[in-house]
Amino acid sequence: MAKITYVEFGGTEHDVDVPNGLTVMEGARDNGIPGIEADCGGACACSTCHVYVDEAWVDRLPAKDPMEADMLDFAWQPDPRRSRLTCQLRVGDNLDGLRVYMPEKQM
């Protein structure tokens, strides 16, 4: 299990214990975290689970695969370094302490 902090655009923080094996998106969805819409349900077919990963975590996460990189082109104000789709981040003990920031809106 990993404790993940989801930070809304306005600054409200939500600390959630997410079970290993789920995705960061599923952790948000299952706990009613606003700001992650997840319209495609985790199929990497939209960009509505886009977040900005805390700078301290960027190099600790697995690299983006080509499909995720392509979908991020449709996200609201993507950051080439910090933007990720939460449906592509599988939770394990290695993500304990992860902080993600929601964009102003999802597209």
Biopython code that builds the backbone (N, CA, C, O; Angstrom):
import numpy as np
from Bio.PDB.StructureBuilder import StructureBuilder

atoms = [
    (1, "MET", "N", (0.852, -1.173, 0.000)),
    (1, "MET", "CA", (0.000, 0.000, 0.000)),
    (1, "MET", "C", (0.897, 1.235, 0.000)),
    (1, "MET", "O", (1.954, 1.256, 0.630)),
    (2, "ALA", "N", (0.453, 2.253, -0.715)),
    (2, "ALA", "CA", (1.209, 3.496, -0.788)),
    (2, "ALA", "C", (0.313, 4.661, -0.414)),
    (2, "ALA", "O", (-0.849, 4.719, -0.817)),
    (3, "LYS", "N", (0.858, 5.586, 0.359)),
    (3, "LYS", "CA", (0.139, 6.825, 0.654)),
    (3, "LYS", "C", (0.457, 7.799, -0.469)),
    (3, "LYS", "O", (1.618, 8.130, -0.712)),
    (4, "ILE", "N", (-0.590, 8.254, -1.150)),
    (4, "ILE", "CA", (-0.445, 9.190, -2.254)),
    (4, "ILE", "C", (-1.191, 10.461, -1.892)),
    (4, "ILE", "O", (-2.308, 10.414, -1.377)),
    (5, "THR", "N", (-0.567, 11.590, -2.163)),
    (5, "THR", "CA", (-1.198, 12.881, -1.916)),
    (5, "THR", "C", (-1.644, 13.463, -3.250)),
    (5, "THR", "O", (-0.836, 13.699, -4.148)),
    (6, "TYR", "N", (-2.944, 13.688, -3.356)),
    (6, "TYR", "CA", (-3.551, 14.312, -4.527)),
    (6, "TYR", "C", (-3.831, 15.762, -4.159)),
    (6, "TYR", "O", (-4.513, 16.028, -3.169)),
    (7, "VAL", "N", (-3.314, 16.702, -4.945)),
    (7, "VAL", "CA", (-3.487, 18.112, -4.637)),
    (7, "VAL", "C", (-4.371, 18.733, -5.715)),
    (7, "VAL", "O", (-4.011, 18.758, -6.892)),
    (8, "GLU", "N", (-5.527, 19.230, -5.295)),
    (8, "GLU", "CA", (-6.441, 19.889, -6.227)),
    (8, "GLU", "C", (-5.817, 21.181, -6.742)),
    (8, "GLU", "O", (-4.880, 21.707, -6.142)),
    (9, "PHE", "N", (-6.337, 21.685, -7.851)),
    (9, "PHE", "CA", (-5.818, 22.913, -8.442)),
    (9, "PHE", "C", (-5.836, 24.070, -7.430)),
    (9, "PHE", "O", (-4.919, 24.890, -7.421)),
    (10, "GLY", "N", (-6.843, 24.141, -6.600)),
    (10, "GLY", "CA", (-6.955, 25.206, -5.601)),
    (10, "GLY", "C", (-6.093, 25.006, -4.366)),
    (10, "GLY", "O", (-6.043, 25.879, -3.499)),
    (11, "GLY", "N", (-5.406, 23.854, -4.274)),
    (11, "GLY", "CA", (-4.494, 23.620, -3.159)),
    (11, "GLY", "C", (-4.968, 22.627, -2.121)),
    (11, "GLY", "O", (-4.182, 22.227, -1.262)),
    (12, "THR", "N", (-6.229, 22.212, -2.165)),
    (12, "THR", "CA", (-6.730, 21.233, -1.201)),
    (12, "THR", "C", (-6.017, 19.901, -1.410)),
    (12, "THR", "O", (-5.924, 19.403, -2.532)),
    (13, "GLU", "N", (-5.516, 19.333, -0.316)),
    (13, "GLU", "CA", (-4.773, 18.079, -0.382)),
    (13, "GLU", "C", (-5.617, 16.923, 0.140)),
    (13, "GLU", "O", (-6.393, 17.070, 1.085)),
    (14, "HIS", "N", (-5.442, 15.766, -0.503)),
    (14, "HIS", "CA", (-6.107, 14.539, -0.090)),
    (14, "HIS", "C", (-5.036, 13.462, 0.031)),
    (14, "HIS", "O", (-4.416, 13.088, -0.965)),
    (15, "ASP", "N", (-4.814, 12.959, 1.249)),
    (15, "ASP", "CA", (-3.878, 11.857, 1.471)),
    (15, "ASP", "C", (-4.674, 10.563, 1.450)),
    (15, "ASP", "O", (-5.612, 10.386, 2.229)),
    (16, "VAL", "N", (-4.295, 9.659, 0.554)),
    (16, "VAL", "CA", (-5.052, 8.425, 0.365)),
    (16, "VAL", "C", (-4.101, 7.234, 0.403)),
    (16, "VAL", "O", (-3.033, 7.260, -0.210)),
    (17, "ASP", "N", (-4.497, 6.190, 1.128)),
    (17, "ASP", "CA", (-3.780, 4.918, 1.087)),
    (17, "ASP", "C", (-4.345, 4.127, -0.085)),
    (17, "ASP", "O", (-5.518, 3.755, -0.089)),
    (18, "VAL", "N", (-3.497, 3.875, -1.080)),
    (18, "VAL", "CA", (-3.930, 3.167, -2.283)),
    (18, "VAL", "C", (-3.294, 1.784, -2.289)),
    (18, "VAL", "O", (-2.074, 1.664, -2.188)),
    (19, "PRO", "N", (-4.111, 0.734, -2.408)),
    (19, "PRO", "CA", (-3.573, -0.620, -2.409)),
    (19, "PRO", "C", (-2.649, -0.884, -3.605)),
    (19, "PRO", "O", (-2.875, -0.388, -4.709)),
    (20, "ASN", "N", (-1.623, -1.667, -3.358)),
    (20, "ASN", "CA", (-0.731, -2.083, -4.435)),
    (20, "ASN", "C", (-1.535, -2.792, -5.519)),
    (20, "ASN", "O", (-2.491, -3.516, -5.239)),
    (21, "GLY", "N", (-1.124, -2.563, -6.757)),
    (21, "GLY", "CA", (-1.780, -3.195, -7.898)),
    (21, "GLY", "C", (-2.793, -2.312, -8.583)),
    (21, "GLY", "O", (-3.068, -2.490, -9.770)),
    (22, "LEU", "N", (-3.364, -1.346, -7.847)),
    (22, "LEU", "CA", (-4.255, -0.380, -8.484)),
    (22, "LEU", "C", (-3.406, 0.666, -9.199)),
    (22, "LEU", "O", (-2.181, 0.669, -9.075)),
    (23, "THR", "N", (-4.056, 1.547, -9.945)),
    (23, "THR", "CA", (-3.340, 2.674, -10.530)),
    (23, "THR", "C", (-3.603, 3.910, -9.680)),
    (23, "THR", "O", (-4.519, 3.932, -8.858)),
    (24, "VAL", "N", (-2.797, 4.923, -9.888)),
    (24, "VAL", "CA", (-2.990, 6.195, -9.180)),
    (24, "VAL", "C", (-4.370, 6.758, -9.529)),
    (24, "VAL", "O", (-5.024, 7.367, -8.683)),
    (25, "MET", "N", (-4.810, 6.556, -10.769)),
    (25, "MET", "CA", (-6.143, 6.994, -11.185)),
    (25, "MET", "C", (-7.226, 6.256, -10.408)),
    (25, "MET", "O", (-8.179, 6.881, -9.943)),
    (26, "GLU", "N", (-7.098, 4.943, -10.257)),
    (26, "GLU", "CA", (-8.100, 4.167, -9.527)),
    (26, "GLU", "C", (-8.154, 4.583, -8.063)),
    (26, "GLU", "O", (-9.226, 4.587, -7.458)),
    (27, "GLY", "N", (-7.007, 4.932, -7.491)),
    (27, "GLY", "CA", (-6.978, 5.425, -6.122)),
    (27, "GLY", "C", (-7.780, 6.706, -5.977)),
    (27, "GLY", "O", (-8.497, 6.885, -4.993)),
    (28, "ALA", "N", (-7.662, 7.595, -6.949)),
    (28, "ALA", "CA", (-8.433, 8.844, -6.924)),
    (28, "ALA", "C", (-9.912, 8.560, -7.125)),
    (28, "ALA", "O", (-10.755, 9.048, -6.372)),
    (29, "ARG", "N", (-10.219, 7.776, -8.137)),
    (29, "ARG", "CA", (-11.626, 7.454, -8.444)),
    (29, "ARG", "C", (-12.312, 6.773, -7.270)),
    (29, "ARG", "O", (-13.426, 7.145, -6.902)),
    (30, "ASP", "N", (-11.662, 5.786, -6.683)),
    (30, "ASP", "CA", (-12.277, 5.013, -5.605)),
    (30, "ASP", "C", (-12.460, 5.819, -4.327)),
    (30, "ASP", "O", (-13.234, 5.432, -3.451)),
    (31, "ASN", "N", (-11.753, 6.936, -4.218)),
    (31, "ASN", "CA", (-11.842, 7.767, -3.015)),
    (31, "ASN", "C", (-12.503, 9.111, -3.272)),
    (31, "ASN", "O", (-12.458, 9.999, -2.420)),
    (32, "GLY", "N", (-13.119, 9.269, -4.443)),
    (32, "GLY", "CA", (-13.885, 10.482, -4.748)),
    (32, "GLY", "C", (-13.044, 11.740, -4.810)),
    (32, "GLY", "O", (-13.516, 12.819, -4.451)),
    (33, "ILE", "N", (-11.807, 11.618, -5.261)),
    (33, "ILE", "CA", (-10.933, 12.790, -5.354)),
    (33, "ILE", "C", (-11.355, 13.624, -6.556)),
    (33, "ILE", "O", (-11.355, 13.120, -7.679)),
    (34, "PRO", "N", (-11.714, 14.886, -6.346)),
    (34, "PRO", "CA", (-12.094, 15.719, -7.489)),
    (34, "PRO", "C", (-10.871, 16.121, -8.316)),
    (34, "PRO", "O", (-9.770, 16.283, -7.790)),
    (35, "GLY", "N", (-11.092, 16.278, -9.612)),
    (35, "GLY", "CA", (-10.026, 16.747, -10.481)),
    (35, "GLY", "C", (-9.439, 15.686, -11.380)),
    (35, "GLY", "O", (-8.683, 16.000, -12.299)),
    (36, "ILE", "N", (-9.774, 14.434, -11.131)),
    (36, "ILE", "CA", (-9.363, 13.341, -12.019)),
    (36, "ILE", "C", (-10.655, 12.693, -12.500)),
    (36, "ILE", "O", (-11.335, 11.999, -11.744)),
    (37, "GLU", "N", (-10.987, 12.932, -13.780)),
    (37, "GLU", "CA", (-12.262, 12.467, -14.323)),
    (37, "GLU", "C", (-12.212, 11.027, -14.821)),
    (37, "GLU", "O", (-13.173, 10.281, -14.634)),
    (38, "ALA", "N", (-11.124, 10.627, -15.444)),
    (38, "ALA", "CA", (-10.930, 9.245, -15.900)),
    (38, "ALA", "C", (-12.064, 8.773, -16.801)),
    (38, "ALA", "O", (-12.641, 7.710, -16.573)),
    (39, "ASP", "N", (-12.382, 9.555, -17.817)),
    (39, "ASP", "CA", (-13.503, 9.245, -18.711)),
    (39, "ASP", "C", (-13.375, 7.896, -19.399)),
    (39, "ASP", "O", (-14.385, 7.230, -19.623)),
    (40, "CYS", "N", (-12.161, 7.472, -19.742)),
    (40, "CYS", "CA", (-12.003, 6.209, -20.476)),
    (40, "CYS", "C", (-11.840, 5.018, -19.537)),
    (40, "CYS", "O", (-11.702, 3.885, -19.999)),
    (41, "GLY", "N", (-11.853, 5.254, -18.247)),
    (41, "GLY", "CA", (-11.771, 4.164, -17.284)),
    (41, "GLY", "C", (-10.400, 3.538, -17.141)),
    (41, "GLY", "O", (-10.269, 2.462, -16.557)),
    (42, "GLY", "N", (-9.383, 4.191, -17.661)),
    (42, "GLY", "CA", (-8.028, 3.680, -17.490)),
    (42, "GLY", "C", (-7.454, 3.002, -18.718)),
    (42, "GLY", "O", (-6.450, 2.296, -18.622)),
    (43, "ALA", "N", (-8.075, 3.207, -19.872)),
    (43, "ALA", "CA", (-7.623, 2.557, -21.109)),
    (43, "ALA", "C", (-6.560, 3.356, -21.855)),
    (43, "ALA", "O", (-6.153, 2.960, -22.947)),
    (44, "CYS", "N", (-6.109, 4.457, -21.298)),
    (44, "CYS", "CA", (-5.136, 5.332, -21.952)),
    (44, "CYS", "C", (-5.677, 5.798, -23.303)),
    (44, "CYS", "O", (-4.959, 5.850, -24.302)),
    (45, "ALA", "N", (-6.974, 6.137, -23.298)),
    (45, "ALA", "CA", (-7.636, 6.577, -24.526)),
    (45, "ALA", "C", (-8.159, 8.006, -24.410)),
    (45, "ALA", "O", (-8.894, 8.474, -25.280)),
    (46, "CYS", "N", (-7.785, 8.689, -23.350)),
    (46, "CYS", "CA", (-8.158, 10.096, -23.175)),
    (46, "CYS", "C", (-7.065, 10.737, -22.322)),
    (46, "CYS", "O", (-6.050, 10.102, -22.034)),
    (47, "SER", "N", (-7.261, 11.952, -21.931)),
    (47, "SER", "CA", (-6.264, 12.612, -21.076)),
    (47, "SER", "C", (-6.904, 13.184, -19.811)),
    (47, "SER", "O", (-6.358, 14.104, -19.204)),
    (48, "THR", "N", (-8.053, 12.647, -19.413)),
    (48, "THR", "CA", (-8.792, 13.226, -18.293)),
    (48, "THR", "C", (-8.328, 12.741, -16.919)),
    (48, "THR", "O", (-8.986, 12.997, -15.911)),
    (49, "CYS", "N", (-7.206, 12.050, -16.885)),
    (49, "CYS", "CA", (-6.607, 11.687, -15.588)),
    (49, "CYS", "C", (-5.210, 12.302, -15.485)),
    (49, "CYS", "O", (-4.365, 11.836, -14.720)),
    (50, "HIS", "N", (-4.989, 13.346, -16.263)),
    (50, "HIS", "CA", (-3.701, 14.050, -16.313)),
    (50, "HIS", "C", (-3.390, 14.719, -14.977)),
    (50, "HIS", "O", (-4.262, 15.319, -14.350)),
    (51, "VAL", "N", (-2.143, 14.606, -14.557)),
    (51, "VAL", "CA", (-1.640, 15.315, -13.371)),
    (51, "VAL", "C", (-0.223, 15.793, -13.653)),
    (51, "VAL", "O", (0.423, 15.377, -14.614)),
    (52, "TYR", "N", (0.232, 16.681, -12.781)),
    (52, "TYR", "CA", (1.636, 17.082, -12.748)),
    (52, "TYR", "C", (2.265, 16.379, -11.545)),
    (52, "TYR", "O", (1.827, 16.559, -10.409)),
    (53, "VAL", "N", (3.272, 15.596, -11.803)),
    (53, "VAL", "CA", (3.959, 14.864, -10.742)),
    (53, "VAL", "C", (4.906, 15.821, -10.017)),
    (53, "VAL", "O", (5.571, 16.641, -10.650)),
    (54, "ASP", "N", (4.962, 15.715, -8.707)),
    (54, "ASP", "CA", (5.898, 16.517, -7.927)),
    (54, "ASP", "C", (7.307, 16.318, -8.487)),
    (54, "ASP", "O", (7.700, 15.198, -8.814)),
    (55, "GLU", "N", (8.045, 17.390, -8.592)),
    (55, "GLU", "CA", (9.387, 17.369, -9.191)),
    (55, "GLU", "C", (10.284, 16.293, -8.571)),
    (55, "GLU", "O", (11.083, 15.674, -9.274)),
    (56, "ALA", "N", (10.158, 16.071, -7.273)),
    (56, "ALA", "CA", (10.998, 15.080, -6.593)),
    (56, "ALA", "C", (10.730, 13.656, -7.073)),
    (56, "ALA", "O", (11.545, 12.764, -6.839)),
    (57, "TRP", "N", (9.600, 13.433, -7.741)),
    (57, "TRP", "CA", (9.206, 12.097, -8.167)),
    (57, "TRP", "C", (9.410, 11.837, -9.652)),
    (57, "TRP", "O", (9.332, 10.686, -10.082)),
    (58, "VAL", "N", (9.665, 12.849, -10.434)),
    (58, "VAL", "CA", (9.723, 12.697, -11.892)),
    (58, "VAL", "C", (10.673, 11.582, -12.312)),
    (58, "VAL", "O", (10.296, 10.725, -13.111)),
    (59, "ASP", "N", (11.869, 11.575, -11.802)),
    (59, "ASP", "CA", (12.872, 10.587, -12.218)),
    (59, "ASP", "C", (12.730, 9.242, -11.508)),
    (59, "ASP", "O", (13.453, 8.296, -11.819)),
    (60, "ARG", "N", (11.810, 9.155, -10.567)),
    (60, "ARG", "CA", (11.600, 7.903, -9.833)),
    (60, "ARG", "C", (10.508, 7.037, -10.459)),
    (60, "ARG", "O", (10.346, 5.874, -10.089)),
    (61, "LEU", "N", (9.765, 7.599, -11.399)),
    (61, "LEU", "CA", (8.672, 6.874, -12.037)),
    (61, "LEU", "C", (9.147, 6.186, -13.306)),
    (61, "LEU", "O", (10.133, 6.610, -13.909)),
    (62, "PRO", "N", (8.453, 5.123, -13.722)),
    (62, "PRO", "CA", (8.794, 4.490, -15.000)),
    (62, "PRO", "C", (8.614, 5.508, -16.137)),
    (62, "PRO", "O", (7.802, 6.428, -16.047)),
    (63, "ALA", "N", (9.380, 5.319, -17.185)),
    (63, "ALA", "CA", (9.281, 6.215, -18.345)),
    (63, "ALA", "C", (7.899, 6.107, -18.984)),
    (63, "ALA", "O", (7.238, 5.072, -18.899)),
    (64, "LYS", "N", (7.479, 7.194, -19.623)),
    (64, "LYS", "CA", (6.214, 7.182, -20.364)),
    (64, "LYS", "C", (6.371, 6.289, -21.580)),
    (64, "LYS", "O", (7.388, 6.341, -22.272)),
    (65, "ASP", "N", (5.357, 5.467, -21.838)),
    (65, "ASP", "CA", (5.393, 4.709, -23.087)),
    (65, "ASP", "C", (4.837, 5.597, -24.201)),
    (65, "ASP", "O", (4.232, 6.628, -23.908)),
    (66, "PRO", "N", (5.025, 5.230, -25.459)),
    (66, "PRO", "CA", (4.603, 6.091, -26.569)),
    (66, "PRO", "C", (3.111, 6.440, -26.558)),
    (66, "PRO", "O", (2.744, 7.557, -26.926)),
    (67, "MET", "N", (2.241, 5.502, -26.143)),
    (67, "MET", "CA", (0.809, 5.792, -26.127)),
    (67, "MET", "C", (0.491, 6.880, -25.096)),
    (67, "MET", "O", (-0.291, 7.787, -25.380)),
    (68, "GLU", "N", (1.082, 6.798, -23.920)),
    (68, "GLU", "CA", (0.855, 7.825, -22.903)),
    (68, "GLU", "C", (1.367, 9.172, -23.398)),
    (68, "GLU", "O", (0.687, 10.187, -23.248)),
    (69, "ALA", "N", (2.545, 9.189, -23.979)),
    (69, "ALA", "CA", (3.107, 10.440, -24.499)),
    (69, "ALA", "C", (2.188, 11.049, -25.552)),
    (69, "ALA", "O", (1.991, 12.264, -25.572)),
    (70, "ASP", "N", (1.622, 10.215, -26.431)),
    (70, "ASP", "CA", (0.697, 10.721, -27.450)),
    (70, "ASP", "C", (-0.561, 11.303, -26.819)),
    (70, "ASP", "O", (-1.017, 12.371, -27.228)),
    (71, "MET", "N", (-1.129, 10.616, -25.826)),
    (71, "MET", "CA", (-2.366, 11.097, -25.195)),
    (71, "MET", "C", (-2.137, 12.390, -24.422)),
    (71, "MET", "O", (-3.049, 13.210, -24.315)),
    (72, "LEU", "N", (-0.943, 12.585, -23.885)),
    (72, "LEU", "CA", (-0.656, 13.820, -23.155)),
    (72, "LEU", "C", (-0.697, 15.047, -24.059)),
    (72, "LEU", "O", (-0.839, 16.169, -23.574)),
    (73, "ASP", "N", (-0.575, 14.840, -25.368)),
    (73, "ASP", "CA", (-0.714, 15.963, -26.303)),
    (73, "ASP", "C", (-2.098, 16.587, -26.237)),
    (73, "ASP", "O", (-2.276, 17.740, -26.630)),
    (74, "PHE", "N", (-3.089, 15.834, -25.742)),
    (74, "PHE", "CA", (-4.461, 16.312, -25.653)),
    (74, "PHE", "C", (-4.809, 16.871, -24.272)),
    (74, "PHE", "O", (-5.923, 17.351, -24.063)),
    (75, "ALA", "N", (-3.883, 16.812, -23.348)),
    (75, "ALA", "CA", (-4.119, 17.273, -21.972)),
    (75, "ALA", "C", (-4.088, 18.797, -21.892)),
    (75, "ALA", "O", (-3.553, 19.476, -22.769)),
    (76, "TRP", "N", (-4.671, 19.305, -20.829)),
    (76, "TRP", "CA", (-4.671, 20.738, -20.558)),
    (76, "TRP", "C", (-3.272, 21.161, -20.119)),
    (76, "TRP", "O", (-2.784, 20.699, -19.088)),
    (77, "GLN", "N", (-2.635, 22.017, -20.874)),
    (77, "GLN", "CA", (-1.324, 22.589, -20.570)),
    (77, "GLN", "C", (-0.321, 21.542, -20.068)),
    (77, "GLN", "O", (0.165, 21.639, -18.942)),
    (78, "PRO", "N", (-0.014, 20.548, -20.900)),
    (78, "PRO", "CA", (0.939, 19.523, -20.466)),
    (78, "PRO", "C", (2.341, 20.095, -20.255)),
    (78, "PRO", "O", (2.779, 21.000, -20.965)),
    (79, "ASP", "N", (3.011, 19.552, -19.283)),
    (79, "ASP", "CA", (4.396, 19.900, -18.994)),
    (79, "ASP", "C", (5.249, 18.731, -19.489)),
    (79, "ASP", "O", (5.039, 17.600, -19.050)),
    (80, "PRO", "N", (6.190, 18.968, -20.377)),
    (80, "PRO", "CA", (6.957, 17.864, -20.953)),
    (80, "PRO", "C", (7.648, 16.982, -19.915)),
    (80, "PRO", "O", (7.865, 15.795, -20.159)),
    (81, "ARG", "N", (7.988, 17.539, -18.788)),
    (81, "ARG", "CA", (8.707, 16.775, -17.767)),
    (81, "ARG", "C", (7.787, 16.182, -16.701)),
    (81, "ARG", "O", (7.954, 15.025, -16.315)),
    (82, "ARG", "N", (6.826, 16.959, -16.226)),
    (82, "ARG", "CA", (6.048, 16.562, -15.048)),
    (82, "ARG", "C", (4.687, 15.943, -15.347)),
    (82, "ARG", "O", (4.110, 15.307, -14.465)),
    (83, "SER", "N", (4.154, 16.104, -16.557)),
    (83, "SER", "CA", (2.821, 15.583, -16.859)),
    (83, "SER", "C", (2.835, 14.072, -16.994)),
    (83, "SER", "O", (3.708, 13.492, -17.639)),
    (84, "ARG", "N", (1.839, 13.448, -16.366)),
    (84, "ARG", "CA", (1.630, 12.007, -16.484)),
    (84, "ARG", "C", (0.130, 11.724, -16.501)),
    (84, "ARG", "O", (-0.674, 12.523, -16.019)),
    (85, "LEU", "N", (-0.228, 10.577, -17.062)),
    (85, "LEU", "CA", (-1.592, 10.073, -16.965)),
    (85, "LEU", "C", (-1.618, 9.085, -15.805)),
    (85, "LEU", "O", (-0.860, 8.115, -15.786)),
    (86, "THR", "N", (-2.492, 9.339, -14.841)),
    (86, "THR", "CA", (-2.499, 8.513, -13.635)),
    (86, "THR", "C", (-2.950, 7.086, -13.896)),
    (86, "THR", "O", (-2.680, 6.197, -13.088)),
    (87, "CYS", "N", (-3.633, 6.851, -15.014)),
    (87, "CYS", "CA", (-4.030, 5.475, -15.345)),
    (87, "CYS", "C", (-2.824, 4.626, -15.724)),
    (87, "CYS", "O", (-2.923, 3.400, -15.767)),
    (88, "GLN", "N", (-1.698, 5.255, -15.996)),
    (88, "GLN", "CA", (-0.505, 4.540, -16.414)),
    (88, "GLN", "C", (0.508, 4.357, -15.284)),
    (88, "GLN", "O", (1.596, 3.824, -15.500)),
    (89, "LEU", "N", (0.150, 4.796, -14.094)),
    (89, "LEU", "CA", (1.051, 4.683, -12.944)),
    (89, "LEU", "C", (0.515, 3.616, -11.989)),
    (89, "LEU", "O", (-0.425, 3.863, -11.233)),
    (90, "ARG", "N", (1.121, 2.434, -12.030)),
    (90, "ARG", "CA", (0.706, 1.305, -11.194)),
    (90, "ARG", "C", (1.286, 1.490, -9.794)),
    (90, "ARG", "O", (2.479, 1.752, -9.638)),
    (91, "VAL", "N", (0.439, 1.351, -8.785)),
    (91, "VAL", "CA", (0.833, 1.566, -7.400)),
    (91, "VAL", "C", (1.569, 0.348, -6.849)),
    (91, "VAL", "O", (1.155, -0.797, -7.036)),
    (92, "GLY", "N", (2.655, 0.632, -6.176)),
    (92, "GLY", "CA", (3.426, -0.353, -5.425)),
    (92, "GLY", "C", (4.051, 0.379, -4.249)),
    (92, "GLY", "O", (3.901, 1.593, -4.117)),
    (93, "ASP", "N", (4.746, -0.352, -3.404)),
    (93, "ASP", "CA", (5.395, 0.279, -2.251)),
    (93, "ASP", "C", (6.357, 1.379, -2.688)),
    (93, "ASP", "O", (6.623, 2.313, -1.931)),
    (94, "ASN", "N", (6.879, 1.269, -3.911)),
    (94, "ASN", "CA", (7.823, 2.263, -4.422)),
    (94, "ASN", "C", (7.178, 3.634, -4.653)),
    (94, "ASN", "O", (7.893, 4.618, -4.841)),
    (95, "LEU", "N", (5.849, 3.717, -4.643)),
    (95, "LEU", "CA", (5.182, 5.008, -4.831)),
    (95, "LEU", "C", (4.725, 5.637, -3.515)),
    (95, "LEU", "O", (4.056, 6.670, -3.524)),
    (96, "ASP", "N", (5.079, 5.028, -2.394)),
    (96, "ASP", "CA", (4.687, 5.584, -1.101)),
    (96, "ASP", "C", (5.253, 6.989, -0.955)),
    (96, "ASP", "O", (6.465, 7.193, -1.024)),
    (97, "GLY", "N", (4.357, 7.961, -0.751)),
    (97, "GLY", "CA", (4.763, 9.354, -0.608)),
    (97, "GLY", "C", (4.612, 10.184, -1.870)),
    (97, "GLY", "O", (4.905, 11.380, -1.858)),
    (98, "LEU", "N", (4.160, 9.572, -2.964)),
    (98, "LEU", "CA", (3.978, 10.291, -4.224)),
    (98, "LEU", "C", (3.012, 11.463, -4.048)),
    (98, "LEU", "O", (1.989, 11.345, -3.373)),
    (99, "ARG", "N", (3.353, 12.593, -4.666)),
    (99, "ARG", "CA", (2.482, 13.772, -4.687)),
    (99, "ARG", "C", (2.178, 14.108, -6.138)),
    (99, "ARG", "O", (3.079, 14.210, -6.971)),
    (100, "VAL", "N", (0.879, 14.279, -6.428)),
    (100, "VAL", "CA", (0.463, 14.678, -7.768)),
    (100, "VAL", "C", (-0.447, 15.892, -7.660)),
    (100, "VAL", "O", (-1.207, 16.038, -6.703)),
    (101, "TYR", "N", (-0.354, 16.755, -8.659)),
    (101, "TYR", "CA", (-1.099, 18.012, -8.684)),
    (101, "TYR", "C", (-2.034, 18.022, -9.881)),
    (101, "TYR", "O", (-1.610, 17.769, -11.008)),
    (102, "MET", "N", (-3.310, 18.317, -9.637)),
    (102, "MET", "CA", (-4.287, 18.353, -10.709)),
    (102, "MET", "C", (-4.156, 19.659, -11.496)),
    (102, "MET", "O", (-3.872, 20.712, -10.925)),
    (103, "PRO", "N", (-4.367, 19.578, -12.810)),
    (103, "PRO", "CA", (-4.375, 20.814, -13.598)),
    (103, "PRO", "C", (-5.649, 21.606, -13.333)),
    (103, "PRO", "O", (-6.557, 21.139, -12.645)),
    (104, "GLU", "N", (-5.699, 22.793, -13.881)),
    (104, "GLU", "CA", (-6.887, 23.652, -13.694)),
    (104, "GLU", "C", (-8.142, 22.977, -14.211)),
    (104, "GLU", "O", (-9.216, 23.129, -13.629)),
    (105, "LYS", "N", (-8.014, 22.224, -15.310)),
    (105, "LYS", "CA", (-9.160, 21.485, -15.849)),
    (105, "LYS", "C", (-8.639, 20.289, -16.631)),
    (105, "LYS", "O", (-7.454, 20.205, -16.955)),
    (106, "GLN", "N", (-9.536, 19.379, -16.922)),
    (106, "GLN", "CA", (-9.203, 18.207, -17.728)),
    (106, "GLN", "C", (-9.865, 18.374, -19.090)),
    (106, "GLN", "O", (-10.928, 18.983, -19.213)),
    (107, "MET", "N", (-9.216, 17.820, -20.105)),
    (107, "MET", "CA", (-9.780, 17.905, -21.467)),
    (107, "MET", "C", (-9.951, 16.524, -22.045)),
    (107, "MET", "O", (-10.410, 16.381, -23.178)),
]
sb = StructureBuilder()
sb.init_structure("model")
sb.init_model(0)
sb.init_chain("A")
sb.init_seg("    ")
for serial, (resi, resn, name, xyz) in enumerate(atoms, 1):
    if name == "N":
        sb.init_residue(resn, " ", resi, " ")
    sb.init_atom(name, np.array(xyz, "f"), 0.0, 1.0, " ", f" {name:<3s}", serial, name[0])
structure = sb.get_structure()
